Amino acid sequence: MVIVKQVIAVRTDLKMGKGKIAAQVGHACVISSERARVSYSDWWLQWWQGQEKVVLKVPSCAELERIKSEAARMKLPYCMVNDAGHTQLSPGTTTCVSVGPAPEHMIDSITGNLPLL
């Protein structure tokens, strides 16, 4: 059986507060999940049973771009989150990227070397 999960990588260079990080991760989870539900329903249905999520940290926007590019290349569901700019960040600041729900081995080939947040 293939394990399906979702990974969210969060920028640490922005020094976001805990609540801000939680909100940004929430946006990423919901949007990426919906994309998977529509385009990868088998993966989504399997993931929906337990909704495994892993939150990782990255040092820069460049690393988020790398993850996004690899996910797109592998045709995995993903979501880049850009902040609206109402509180801590400037409008349009890219805060995190979500990959999946998708098979764990595919996501790990992109993010497996990143540390937990």
Helices and strands as residue ranges (DSSP letters): E 4-11, H 18-39, H 41-48, E 53-58, H 61-73, E 78-82, E 94-103, H 104-111
